[in-house]
Amino acid sequence: MGSNNPPRNNKAVAIPANGQGNSGQPAQGIPNQLALSAGNNNPQNAQTDLSAASSLSSVDRRQPKNLQSLLKFAMEATQAEDAPGNRVAPLDDQRRQFLEDALRSLTVNVAEVLDNAIKVLTNRELLNSIKAGDELPDEVKNSFTILLDYVDDMDVANDFSKMGGFAVFPMCYSSENEDLRARASSVLGTLCQNNPYCQERALNSGLLAVLLSLVQTERGTALTKCLYALSCMSRGYEPASLELIRQGGCPVLVELLNSSEPAAKTKAAFLVRHFCQNYPDARKRFVTLNIVKVIAAEIKAGRNESTEHLLSILQVLVSTKDQVILRLCRDPKYNLRQTLQDHLRRPELRDDRFLEEKEYCQELLNTIYSGPPVNEEPADR
Protein backbone atom coordinates (compact mmCIF):
# COMPACT_ATOMS: atom_id res chain seq x y z
CA MET A 1 0.00 0.00 0.00
CA GLY A 2 1.58 3.26 -1.08
CA SER A 3 2.17 6.17 1.24
CA ASN A 4 -0.13 9.20 1.08
CA ASN A 5 2.85 11.48 1.65
CA PRO A 6 4.30 13.26 -1.42
CA PRO A 7 7.51 11.77 -2.72
CA ARG A 8 10.63 13.12 -1.01
CA ASN A 9 12.82 15.21 -3.30
CA ASN A 10 16.41 15.03 -2.16
CA LYS A 11 17.63 17.59 -4.65
CA ALA A 12 18.46 21.11 -3.48
CA VAL A 13 15.76 23.69 -4.27
CA ALA A 14 16.93 27.00 -5.63
CA ILE A 15 15.38 29.92 -3.76
CA PRO A 16 14.97 33.17 -5.66
CA ALA A 17 16.63 36.19 -4.18
CA ASN A 18 13.27 37.64 -3.28
CA GLY A 19 12.46 34.60 -1.12
CA GLN A 20 9.54 33.48 -3.31
CA GLY A 21 8.92 30.29 -5.21
CA ASN A 22 7.59 30.13 -8.73
CA SER A 23 4.09 30.71 -7.46
CA GLY A 24 5.00 33.96 -5.78
CA GLN A 25 4.53 32.42 -2.32
CA PRO A 26 7.31 32.20 0.27
CA ALA A 27 9.58 29.26 -0.49
CA GLN A 28 8.69 25.98 1.26
CA GLY A 29 11.06 24.54 3.84
CA ILE A 30 12.04 27.93 5.35
CA PRO A 31 10.13 29.30 8.34
CA ASN A 32 7.87 32.17 7.43
CA GLN A 33 9.58 34.46 9.92
CA LEU A 34 12.86 33.90 8.07
CA ALA A 35 11.48 34.19 4.53
CA LEU A 36 12.46 37.47 2.93
CA SER A 37 9.35 39.41 2.04
CA ALA A 38 8.77 40.20 -1.59
CA GLY A 39 10.13 43.56 -2.43
CA ASN A 40 11.81 43.92 0.96
CA ASN A 41 14.60 46.31 0.18
CA ASN A 42 15.29 47.34 3.77
CA PRO A 43 18.94 46.36 4.34
CA GLN A 44 18.52 46.38 8.12
CA ASN A 45 15.53 43.98 8.02
CA ALA A 46 17.28 41.76 5.51
CA GLN A 47 20.38 41.62 7.69
CA THR A 48 18.26 40.64 10.69
CA ASP A 49 16.55 37.88 8.72
CA LEU A 50 19.87 36.55 7.44
CA SER A 51 21.33 36.51 10.96
CA ALA A 52 18.38 34.50 12.22
CA ALA A 53 18.74 32.04 9.35
CA SER A 54 22.46 31.75 10.03
CA SER A 55 21.75 31.08 13.70
CA LEU A 56 19.27 28.32 12.83
CA SER A 57 21.78 26.78 10.43
CA SER A 58 24.42 26.84 13.17
CA VAL A 59 22.11 25.04 15.59
CA ASP A 60 21.31 22.44 12.94
CA ARG A 61 25.00 21.83 12.33
CA ARG A 62 25.51 21.19 16.07
CA GLN A 63 22.90 18.44 16.23
CA PRO A 64 24.71 15.19 17.19
CA LYS A 65 24.83 12.63 14.37
CA ASN A 66 26.52 9.76 16.23
CA LEU A 67 27.67 8.68 19.68
CA GLN A 68 30.91 10.63 19.50
CA SER A 69 29.20 13.87 18.50
CA LEU A 70 26.49 13.25 21.09
CA LEU A 71 29.12 13.06 23.84
CA LYS A 72 30.79 16.21 22.54
CA PHE A 73 27.43 17.97 22.42
CA ALA A 74 26.70 16.94 26.02
CA MET A 75 30.12 18.12 27.21
CA GLU A 76 29.68 21.49 25.55
CA ALA A 77 26.26 21.87 27.11
CA THR A 78 27.65 20.95 30.53
CA GLN A 79 30.50 23.43 30.18
CA ALA A 80 28.00 26.12 29.27
CA GLU A 81 25.94 25.36 32.37
CA ASP A 82 29.08 25.43 34.53
CA ALA A 83 30.13 28.82 33.18
CA PRO A 84 30.66 31.67 35.68
CA GLY A 85 27.40 33.16 36.76
CA ASN A 86 25.53 29.84 36.97
CA ARG A 87 24.75 28.92 40.55
CA VAL A 88 24.36 25.28 41.61
CA ALA A 89 22.39 24.72 44.77
CA PRO A 90 23.79 22.08 47.16
CA LEU A 91 21.86 18.81 47.61
CA ASP A 92 19.62 18.70 50.60
CA ASP A 93 20.01 15.81 53.07
CA GLN A 94 17.02 13.88 51.73
CA ARG A 95 18.26 13.89 48.13
CA ARG A 96 21.82 13.06 49.19
CA GLN A 97 20.57 10.07 51.18
CA PHE A 98 18.49 8.88 48.23
CA LEU A 99 21.50 9.01 45.88
CA GLU A 100 23.75 7.24 48.38
CA ASP A 101 21.20 4.44 48.81
CA ALA A 102 20.78 4.10 45.05
CA LEU A 103 24.54 3.83 44.50
CA ARG A 104 24.89 1.38 47.36
CA SER A 105 22.20 -0.84 45.86
CA LEU A 106 24.22 -1.05 42.64
CA THR A 107 27.38 -2.14 44.45
CA VAL A 108 27.75 -5.84 45.26
CA ASN A 109 30.38 -7.35 47.51
CA VAL A 110 31.04 -10.41 45.36
CA ALA A 111 33.29 -12.10 47.91
CA GLU A 112 30.59 -11.83 50.54
CA VAL A 113 27.94 -13.16 48.15
CA LEU A 114 30.12 -16.15 47.21
CA ASP A 115 30.95 -16.86 50.84
CA ASN A 116 27.27 -16.91 51.82
CA ALA A 117 26.44 -19.30 48.96
CA ILE A 118 29.31 -21.61 49.93
CA LYS A 119 28.11 -21.67 53.53
CA VAL A 120 24.62 -22.72 52.45
CA LEU A 121 25.86 -25.43 50.08
CA THR A 122 28.24 -26.91 52.65
CA ASN A 123 25.66 -26.97 55.42
CA ARG A 124 25.65 -30.71 56.04
CA GLU A 125 22.52 -30.67 58.19
CA LEU A 126 20.59 -28.70 55.59
CA LEU A 127 21.69 -30.84 52.64
CA ASN A 128 21.09 -34.12 54.47
CA SER A 129 17.53 -33.02 55.19
CA ILE A 130 16.76 -32.86 51.44
CA LYS A 131 15.44 -36.23 50.35
CA ALA A 132 15.01 -37.74 46.89
CA GLY A 133 12.17 -36.05 45.05
CA ASP A 134 12.02 -33.09 47.46
CA GLU A 135 11.86 -29.58 46.06
CA LEU A 136 14.99 -27.70 46.98
CA PRO A 137 14.64 -25.01 49.68
CA ASP A 138 14.71 -21.46 48.35
CA GLU A 139 18.02 -20.67 50.03
CA VAL A 140 19.65 -23.63 48.26
CA LYS A 141 18.19 -22.71 44.86
CA ASN A 142 19.15 -19.08 45.33
CA SER A 143 22.71 -20.06 46.25
CA PHE A 144 23.10 -22.06 43.04
CA THR A 145 21.59 -19.20 41.03
CA ILE A 146 24.00 -16.70 42.57
CA LEU A 147 27.00 -18.90 41.82
CA LEU A 148 25.94 -19.37 38.19
CA ASP A 149 25.49 -15.60 37.87
CA TYR A 150 29.06 -14.90 38.93
CA VAL A 151 31.42 -17.82 38.29
CA ASP A 152 31.24 -17.59 34.51
CA ASP A 153 33.78 -14.80 35.03
CA MET A 154 37.20 -16.49 35.17
CA ASP A 155 38.56 -14.27 37.93
CA VAL A 156 35.50 -14.83 40.10
CA ALA A 157 35.67 -18.57 39.41
CA ASN A 158 39.28 -18.64 40.59
CA ASP A 159 38.36 -16.65 43.70
CA PHE A 160 35.57 -19.13 44.38
CA SER A 161 38.12 -21.94 44.30
CA LYS A 162 40.54 -20.09 46.59
CA MET A 163 37.71 -19.46 49.07
CA GLY A 164 37.20 -23.21 49.43
CA GLY A 165 34.22 -23.34 47.11
CA PHE A 166 35.07 -26.78 45.73
CA ALA A 167 33.99 -28.20 49.08
CA VAL A 168 30.38 -27.91 47.89
CA PHE A 169 30.77 -30.67 45.28
CA PRO A 170 31.44 -33.75 47.43
CA MET A 171 28.50 -32.79 49.63
CA CYS A 172 26.13 -32.12 46.75
CA TYR A 173 27.14 -35.20 44.76
CA SER A 174 26.61 -37.43 47.78
CA SER A 175 23.01 -36.21 48.07
CA GLU A 176 20.15 -38.50 47.06
CA ASN A 177 18.36 -35.51 45.52
CA GLU A 178 18.68 -35.48 41.74
CA ASP A 179 18.06 -31.75 41.33
CA LEU A 180 20.78 -30.95 43.85
CA ARG A 181 23.29 -33.06 41.93
CA ALA A 182 22.23 -31.58 38.58
CA ARG A 183 22.68 -28.01 39.82
CA ALA A 184 26.08 -28.86 41.26
CA SER A 185 27.13 -30.16 37.83
CA SER A 186 25.96 -26.92 36.21
CA VAL A 187 28.15 -24.91 38.55
CA LEU A 188 31.14 -27.23 38.12
CA GLY A 189 30.88 -27.09 34.33
CA THR A 190 30.65 -23.30 34.35
CA LEU A 191 33.67 -23.05 36.65
CA CYS A 192 35.83 -25.33 34.51
CA GLN A 193 34.89 -24.24 31.02
CA ASN A 194 38.05 -22.88 29.34
CA ASN A 195 39.58 -22.31 32.79
CA PRO A 196 42.77 -24.34 33.37
CA TYR A 197 43.04 -23.22 36.99
CA CYS A 198 39.64 -24.64 37.93
CA GLN A 199 40.13 -27.68 35.68
CA GLU A 200 43.29 -28.49 37.63
CA ARG A 201 41.51 -27.88 40.93
CA ALA A 202 38.66 -30.20 39.92
CA LEU A 203 41.09 -32.91 38.81
CA ASN A 204 43.09 -32.70 42.02
CA SER A 205 39.86 -32.88 44.01
CA GLY A 206 39.06 -36.29 42.51
CA LEU A 207 35.93 -35.03 40.75
CA LEU A 208 36.76 -36.74 37.45
CA ALA A 209 36.27 -40.18 39.01
CA VAL A 210 33.06 -38.97 40.66
CA LEU A 211 31.65 -37.75 37.34
CA LEU A 212 32.62 -40.93 35.47
CA SER A 213 30.77 -42.92 38.10
CA LEU A 214 27.71 -40.67 38.08
CA VAL A 215 27.23 -40.69 34.29
CA GLN A 216 26.64 -44.43 34.50
CA THR A 217 23.72 -44.04 36.91
CA GLU A 218 22.21 -40.60 36.37
CA ARG A 219 19.10 -40.05 34.25
CA GLY A 220 17.39 -37.09 32.63
CA THR A 221 18.66 -33.60 33.38
CA ALA A 222 21.10 -34.87 36.00
CA LEU A 223 22.81 -37.04 33.35
CA THR A 224 22.96 -34.22 30.80
CA LYS A 225 24.43 -31.79 33.34
CA CYS A 226 26.91 -34.39 34.56
CA LEU A 227 28.16 -34.92 31.00
CA TYR A 228 28.38 -31.15 30.61
CA ALA A 229 30.61 -30.93 33.68
CA LEU A 230 32.74 -33.85 32.48
CA SER A 231 33.17 -32.24 29.07
CA CYS A 232 34.09 -28.81 30.49
CA MET A 233 36.52 -30.37 32.93
CA SER A 234 38.45 -32.35 30.31
CA ARG A 235 38.26 -30.51 26.98
CA GLY A 236 41.21 -28.20 26.44
CA TYR A 237 43.02 -29.54 29.52
CA GLU A 238 45.28 -32.43 28.62
CA PRO A 239 45.95 -33.79 32.15
CA ALA A 240 42.21 -34.32 32.69
CA SER A 241 41.72 -35.75 29.19
CA LEU A 242 44.52 -38.28 29.66
CA GLU A 243 43.19 -39.18 33.09
CA LEU A 244 39.73 -39.75 31.65
CA ILE A 245 41.20 -42.20 29.13
CA ARG A 246 43.26 -43.90 31.84
CA GLN A 247 40.25 -44.29 34.16
CA GLY A 248 38.20 -46.10 31.52
CA GLY A 249 36.21 -43.18 30.18
CA CYS A 250 36.18 -44.47 26.58
CA PRO A 251 33.87 -47.48 27.13
CA VAL A 252 31.65 -45.33 29.34
CA LEU A 253 31.22 -42.77 26.55
CA VAL A 254 30.57 -45.42 23.90
CA GLU A 255 27.86 -46.89 26.11
CA LEU A 256 26.28 -43.44 26.41
CA LEU A 257 25.95 -43.29 22.61
CA ASN A 258 23.24 -45.92 23.09
CA SER A 259 21.38 -43.70 25.56
CA SER A 260 17.65 -43.30 25.05
CA GLU A 261 17.97 -39.60 25.89
CA PRO A 262 18.96 -37.53 22.83
CA ALA A 263 20.39 -34.63 24.87
CA ALA A 264 22.74 -36.94 26.78
CA LYS A 265 23.64 -38.80 23.59
CA THR A 266 24.49 -35.48 21.91
CA LYS A 267 26.84 -34.42 24.70
CA ALA A 268 28.49 -37.84 24.77
CA ALA A 269 28.98 -37.76 20.98
CA PHE A 270 30.45 -34.27 21.17
CA LEU A 271 32.99 -35.47 23.74
CA VAL A 272 33.80 -38.65 21.79
CA ARG A 273 34.50 -36.58 18.68
CA HIS A 274 36.86 -34.37 20.68
CA PHE A 275 38.85 -37.39 21.85
CA CYS A 276 38.89 -39.00 18.39
CA GLN A 277 40.21 -35.80 16.90
CA ASN A 278 42.86 -34.99 19.50
CA TYR A 279 43.97 -38.23 21.17
CA PRO A 280 45.09 -41.13 18.92
CA ASP A 281 45.15 -43.53 21.86
CA ALA A 282 41.51 -42.77 22.62
CA ARG A 283 40.65 -43.16 18.92
CA LYS A 284 42.18 -46.65 18.89
CA ARG A 285 40.22 -47.58 22.00
CA PHE A 286 36.96 -46.38 20.45
CA VAL A 287 37.66 -48.46 17.33
CA THR A 288 38.40 -51.50 19.48
CA LEU A 289 35.07 -50.93 21.22
CA ASN A 290 33.45 -51.13 17.76
CA ILE A 291 32.15 -47.60 17.74
CA VAL A 292 31.46 -47.89 13.99
CA LYS A 293 28.87 -50.60 14.63
CA VAL A 294 27.28 -48.56 17.43
CA ILE A 295 26.98 -45.42 15.30
CA ALA A 296 25.66 -47.29 12.25
CA ALA A 297 22.92 -48.85 14.38
CA GLU A 298 21.98 -45.50 15.94
CA ILE A 299 21.69 -43.76 12.57
CA LYS A 300 19.65 -46.60 11.13
CA ALA A 301 17.23 -46.42 14.08
CA GLY A 302 16.14 -42.90 13.09
CA ARG A 303 17.35 -39.34 13.25
CA ASN A 304 17.27 -37.05 16.28
CA GLU A 305 19.26 -34.13 17.62
CA SER A 306 22.31 -36.34 18.17
CA THR A 307 22.52 -37.71 14.59
CA GLU A 308 24.69 -34.90 13.23
CA HIS A 309 27.20 -35.43 16.05
CA LEU A 310 27.28 -39.18 15.46
CA LEU A 311 27.99 -38.61 11.78
CA SER A 312 30.73 -36.14 12.71
CA ILE A 313 32.46 -38.87 14.75
CA LEU A 314 32.52 -41.12 11.70
CA GLN A 315 33.80 -38.25 9.59
CA VAL A 316 36.74 -37.71 11.98
CA LEU A 317 37.49 -41.44 12.05
CA VAL A 318 37.54 -41.97 8.28
CA SER A 319 39.46 -38.74 7.65
CA THR A 320 42.50 -40.48 9.15
CA LYS A 321 42.39 -42.96 6.22
CA ASP A 322 43.21 -45.67 8.74
CA GLN A 323 42.74 -48.99 6.90
CA VAL A 324 41.33 -50.71 9.98
CA ILE A 325 38.63 -48.05 10.29
CA LEU A 326 37.83 -48.11 6.57
CA ARG A 327 37.59 -51.90 6.64
CA LEU A 328 35.13 -51.74 9.51
CA CYS A 329 33.03 -49.12 7.71
CA ARG A 330 32.91 -51.34 4.61
CA ASP A 331 32.00 -54.45 6.58
CA PRO A 332 28.75 -55.77 4.98
CA LYS A 333 27.46 -56.73 8.44
CA TYR A 334 26.96 -53.06 9.29
CA ASN A 335 25.41 -52.11 5.95
CA LEU A 336 26.70 -48.57 6.48
CA ARG A 337 26.47 -47.56 2.82
CA GLN A 338 22.75 -48.33 2.63
CA THR A 339 22.18 -46.68 6.00
CA LEU A 340 23.82 -43.44 4.84
CA GLN A 341 21.95 -43.46 1.52
CA ASP A 342 18.63 -44.06 3.29
CA HIS A 343 19.43 -41.25 5.70
CA LEU A 344 20.00 -38.84 2.82
CA ARG A 345 16.50 -39.64 1.56
CA ARG A 346 14.79 -38.68 4.82
CA PRO A 347 12.21 -35.92 4.16
CA GLU A 348 13.46 -33.71 6.99
CA LEU A 349 16.90 -33.44 5.38
CA ARG A 350 15.38 -31.32 2.62
CA ASP A 351 15.46 -28.46 5.12
CA ASP A 352 18.57 -26.27 4.87
CA ARG A 353 18.98 -26.53 8.64
CA PHE A 354 20.34 -30.05 8.09
CA LEU A 355 22.78 -29.09 5.35
CA GLU A 356 25.82 -30.07 7.44
CA GLU A 357 24.25 -33.45 8.20
CA LYS A 358 23.80 -34.09 4.49
CA GLU A 359 27.37 -33.04 3.80
CA TYR A 360 28.66 -35.49 6.40
CA CYS A 361 26.76 -38.34 4.73
CA GLN A 362 28.00 -37.45 1.26
CA GLU A 363 31.59 -37.04 2.45
CA LEU A 364 31.47 -40.39 4.23
CA LEU A 365 30.13 -42.17 1.16
CA ASN A 366 32.82 -40.61 -1.02
CA THR A 367 35.67 -41.31 1.39
CA ILE A 368 34.72 -44.85 2.40
CA TYR A 369 33.55 -46.29 -0.91
CA SER A 370 35.44 -44.41 -3.61
CA GLY A 371 38.91 -45.58 -2.58
CA PRO A 372 40.65 -48.84 -3.50
CA PRO A 373 39.13 -51.98 -1.99
CA VAL A 374 40.56 -53.31 1.23
CA ASN A 375 41.36 -57.00 0.76
CA GLU A 376 41.87 -57.94 4.37
CA GLU A 377 39.11 -59.79 6.11
CA PRO A 378 37.05 -57.60 8.44
CA ALA A 379 37.81 -58.01 12.10
CA ASP A 380 35.45 -60.29 13.97
CA ARG A 381 34.00 -58.06 16.65
URTA-V226117 format. One record per residue. N is the residue number from 1. PHI is phi in degrees with one decimal (* if undefined). OMEGA is omega in degrees with one decimal (none if undefined). BURIAL is b if it has 24 or more other C-alpha atoms within 12 Angstrom, else e. Layout:
# URTA-V226117
n;phi;omega;burial
N;PHI;OMEGA;BURIAL
N;PHI;OMEGA;BURIAL
This chain:
# URTA-V226117
n;phi;omega;burial
1;*;-175.7;e
2;-72.8;179.6;e
3;-80.1;176.4;e
4;-82.4;-179.7;e
5;-73.8;177.5;e
6;-65.4;-179.8;e
7;-61.2;-178.8;e
8;-78.4;177.7;e
9;-103.4;-176.5;e
10;-85.7;-178.7;e
11;-79.2;178.4;e
12;-68.3;179.6;e
13;-103.4;178.8;e
14;-74.9;-179.0;e
15;-109.6;179.7;e
16;-58.6;-177.3;e
17;-62.2;-179.3;e
18;-85.7;176.0;e
19;79.3;-178.3;b
20;-112.6;172.4;b
21;-81.6;-178.6;e
22;-65.1;-177.1;e
23;-85.5;-177.9;e
24;89.7;179.3;e
25;-91.6;176.3;e
26;-55.4;-176.5;e
27;-61.6;179.3;b
28;-70.7;174.7;e
29;91.5;176.6;e
30;-120.5;-179.1;e
31;-55.2;-176.2;e
32;-58.0;-177.1;e
33;-69.2;178.8;e
34;-102.3;-179.8;b
35;-70.1;179.4;b
36;-75.7;-178.1;b
37;-66.3;179.1;b
38;-61.5;177.0;e
39;75.1;-179.7;e
40;-77.9;-177.9;e
41;-107.3;-179.2;e
42;-80.2;-176.1;e
43;-59.5;-177.8;e
44;-66.0;178.7;e
45;-64.8;-179.3;e
46;-63.3;180.0;e
47;-64.4;178.6;e
48;-62.7;-179.6;e
49;-63.1;-179.1;b
50;-66.5;178.2;e
51;-65.4;178.8;e
52;-64.4;178.7;e
53;-62.9;179.2;e
54;-63.6;178.9;e
55;-63.2;179.0;e
56;-62.8;179.3;e
57;-63.2;179.5;e
58;-64.9;178.4;e
59;-62.9;-178.8;e
60;-62.8;-179.9;e
61;-66.1;-177.6;e
62;-84.7;179.3;e
63;-65.0;-178.2;e
64;-64.2;-179.5;e
65;-106.0;179.0;e
66;-152.6;-176.0;e
67;-62.0;-177.9;e
68;-63.5;179.8;e
69;-69.6;176.7;e
70;-64.1;178.5;e
71;-63.3;178.8;e
72;-63.1;179.1;e
73;-60.6;-179.4;e
74;-65.8;179.6;e
75;-65.0;179.1;e
76;-64.1;178.9;e
77;-65.1;179.5;e
78;-65.7;179.2;e
79;-63.2;178.7;e
80;-65.3;-179.9;e
81;-69.7;-178.7;e
82;-87.9;-177.7;e
83;-63.6;178.5;e
84;-55.4;-178.4;e
85;105.6;175.6;e
86;-84.0;-178.3;e
87;-109.1;178.4;e
88;-108.5;-178.9;e
89;-77.2;178.3;e
90;-66.9;177.3;e
91;-67.7;173.6;e
92;-78.7;-174.6;e
93;-60.4;-177.9;e
94;-65.6;179.6;e
95;-68.1;178.3;e
96;-61.3;-179.8;e
97;-64.2;178.9;e
98;-61.5;-179.7;e
99;-66.0;178.7;e
100;-63.5;178.9;e
101;-65.9;-179.9;e
102;-64.3;178.5;e
103;-65.9;-180.0;e
104;-64.9;-179.2;e
105;-68.1;179.4;e
106;-88.4;-178.4;e
107;-102.9;-178.2;e
108;-117.2;173.3;e
109;-84.9;-172.9;e
110;-61.6;-179.4;e
111;-60.2;179.7;b
112;-67.8;178.9;e
113;-63.3;178.4;b
114;-63.1;-178.3;b
115;-61.2;179.2;b
116;-63.9;179.4;b
117;-65.5;178.6;b
118;-62.3;179.9;b
119;-61.9;179.5;b
120;-65.6;-173.3;b
121;-82.4;171.5;b
122;-117.4;177.2;b
123;-80.2;-173.5;e
124;-58.1;-178.2;e
125;-62.7;179.9;e
126;-64.9;-176.8;e
127;-66.7;179.4;b
128;-68.2;-179.9;e
129;-79.4;-178.6;e
130;-89.8;-176.3;b
131;-95.4;178.3;e
132;-58.1;178.9;e
133;86.1;179.0;e
134;-70.1;170.0;e
135;-76.3;-177.9;e
136;-68.6;174.7;b
137;-59.1;-177.6;e
138;-57.6;-177.5;e
139;-65.7;177.5;e
140;-72.9;178.7;b
141;-60.8;-179.8;b
142;-64.5;179.1;e
143;-64.8;176.8;b
144;-63.7;-179.8;b
145;-61.5;179.3;e
146;-61.6;179.8;b
147;-60.8;-179.7;b
148;-64.8;179.0;b
149;-69.7;-172.1;e
150;-110.5;-169.2;b
151;-79.3;172.6;b
152;-74.2;170.6;b
153;-83.7;-172.5;e
154;-60.4;-179.3;e
155;-65.1;178.6;e
156;-67.1;178.0;b
157;-59.8;179.2;b
158;-66.4;176.2;b
159;-63.7;177.6;b
160;-57.4;178.9;b
161;-63.9;-178.5;b
162;-66.4;178.6;e
163;-82.5;-178.9;e
164;88.3;-176.1;b
165;-64.9;-178.8;b
166;-67.7;176.3;b
167;-68.0;-178.9;b
168;-71.6;-170.9;b
169;-72.0;176.7;b
170;-58.2;-178.8;b
171;-71.3;-179.3;b
172;-70.9;-178.2;b
173;-71.6;177.2;b
174;-86.7;179.7;b
175;-75.3;176.3;b
176;-84.8;-178.6;e
177;-87.8;-175.6;b
178;-63.7;-178.6;b
179;-64.7;178.7;b
180;-62.6;179.3;b
181;-67.1;-179.5;b
182;-63.3;-179.8;b
183;-68.1;176.7;b
184;-62.2;178.5;b
185;-65.4;177.4;b
186;-61.3;179.9;b
187;-66.3;-179.2;b
188;-61.6;178.6;b
189;-62.1;179.6;b
190;-64.8;177.8;b
191;-61.5;-170.4;b
192;-87.3;-173.4;b
193;-61.1;179.3;b
194;54.7;-178.3;b
195;-130.7;-176.4;b
196;-57.6;-179.1;b
197;-62.1;-179.5;b
198;-74.2;175.1;b
199;-61.9;178.0;b
200;-65.3;-179.8;b
201;-62.7;179.5;b
202;-65.3;179.4;b
203;-63.8;-179.4;b
204;-68.1;178.5;e
205;-84.7;179.0;b
206;79.1;-175.5;e
207;-75.5;177.8;b
208;-62.6;178.9;b
209;-63.8;178.6;b
210;-62.7;-178.6;b
211;-65.7;178.5;b
212;-62.3;176.9;b
213;-73.5;-176.6;b
214;-66.5;-176.7;b
215;-65.3;178.9;b
216;-88.2;-177.8;b
217;-125.6;-177.3;e
218;-69.8;177.2;b
219;-136.6;173.4;b
220;59.9;-177.1;e
221;-60.8;-179.7;b
222;-61.3;178.2;b
223;-67.8;-179.1;b
224;-60.8;179.9;b
225;-68.1;178.2;b
226;-65.0;176.4;b
227;-65.3;176.1;b
228;-60.5;179.3;b
229;-63.7;-180.0;b
230;-63.1;179.5;b
231;-65.2;-178.7;b
232;-66.3;-178.8;b
233;-73.0;-172.9;b
234;-102.6;-176.2;b
235;-65.3;178.5;b
236;79.1;179.2;b
237;-132.6;-170.8;b
238;-57.8;180.0;e
239;-56.0;179.3;e
240;-71.9;178.8;b
241;-62.9;179.6;b
242;-65.9;178.9;b
243;-69.4;176.8;b
244;-61.9;177.7;b
245;-63.0;-177.2;b
246;-63.6;-177.3;e
247;-84.8;176.2;e
248;85.8;-179.5;e
249;-71.0;-176.9;b
250;-62.5;178.2;b
251;-63.9;177.3;b
252;-63.9;-179.1;b
253;-68.2;177.3;b
254;-62.5;178.3;b
255;-62.7;-179.8;b
256;-70.0;175.2;b
257;-67.5;176.0;b
258;-92.4;-176.0;b
259;-60.0;177.7;b
260;-81.5;-178.6;e
261;-105.2;-175.6;e
262;-56.1;-178.3;b
263;-63.8;178.5;b
264;-67.6;179.4;b
265;-62.6;179.4;b
266;-62.8;-179.5;b
267;-66.2;177.9;b
268;-64.4;180.0;b
269;-63.7;178.6;b
270;-60.7;-179.5;b
271;-72.1;177.2;b
272;-60.6;179.5;b
273;-59.5;178.6;b
274;-58.6;-178.6;b
275;-70.7;177.6;b
276;-62.6;-175.7;b
277;-78.8;-170.0;b
278;-114.5;-175.8;e
279;-132.5;-178.5;b
280;-55.4;179.8;e
281;-64.1;177.4;e
282;-65.0;179.4;b
283;-59.4;178.2;b
284;-62.2;179.6;b
285;-65.6;178.6;b
286;-62.5;178.9;b
287;-64.3;178.0;b
288;-61.3;178.6;e
289;-80.9;176.9;b
290;60.0;-179.6;b
291;-65.4;178.8;b
292;-61.8;179.1;b
293;-62.5;-179.3;b
294;-61.8;-177.6;b
295;-67.1;179.1;b
296;-58.5;180.0;b
297;-67.0;-179.5;b
298;-66.5;179.8;b
299;-67.9;179.7;b
300;-65.0;-177.5;b
301;-69.6;-179.6;e
302;132.0;-176.0;b
303;-88.9;172.3;b
304;-154.3;-174.4;b
305;-64.7;-178.9;b
306;-90.0;-172.1;b
307;-59.1;-179.9;b
308;-58.5;-178.5;b
309;-71.7;176.0;b
310;-65.7;177.5;b
311;-63.3;-179.6;b
312;-67.0;175.1;b
313;-63.3;178.4;b
314;-59.6;-179.2;b
315;-61.1;178.0;b
316;-64.7;-178.4;b
317;-62.9;-175.4;b
318;-75.4;179.2;b
319;-66.6;177.1;e
320;-75.6;-177.2;e
321;59.4;177.1;e
322;-66.8;-175.1;e
323;-65.5;177.5;b
324;-64.6;-179.8;b
325;-66.7;179.5;b
326;-62.3;179.4;b
327;-64.4;177.9;b
328;-64.7;-179.5;b
329;-64.8;-179.2;b
330;-89.1;-178.9;b
331;-59.7;-178.2;b
332;-58.7;-179.2;e
333;-61.4;-176.5;e
334;-91.5;176.5;b
335;50.2;-174.4;e
336;-66.3;-179.4;b
337;-60.0;-179.9;b
338;-64.5;179.3;b
339;-61.9;179.3;b
340;-67.5;178.9;b
341;-65.3;177.6;b
342;-63.9;-179.7;e
343;-64.3;178.9;b
344;-63.9;-178.8;b
345;-89.1;179.5;e
346;-63.8;-177.1;e
347;-57.6;-176.0;e
348;-66.4;-179.2;e
349;-75.6;174.3;b
350;-71.8;179.3;e
351;-73.1;-179.0;e
352;-63.9;178.2;e
353;-63.0;-177.0;e
354;-105.1;-178.3;e
355;-60.1;-178.5;e
356;-65.2;178.3;e
357;-63.3;177.5;b
358;-64.1;-179.7;b
359;-63.7;176.6;b
360;-60.1;-179.1;b
361;-60.5;-178.0;b
362;-65.2;179.0;b
363;-66.0;178.5;b
364;-64.3;179.2;b
365;-61.2;-179.6;b
366;-67.4;-175.8;e
367;-73.3;-174.1;b
368;-76.1;-168.0;b
369;-109.2;179.8;b
370;-96.8;-179.2;e
371;-82.3;178.8;e
372;-65.5;-179.3;e
373;-65.5;176.8;e
374;-98.7;-171.7;e
375;-82.8;-176.9;e
376;-65.1;176.9;e
377;-69.2;178.0;e
378;-63.9;-179.5;e
379;-66.5;178.5;e
380;-87.3;-175.8;e
381;-123.7;none;e
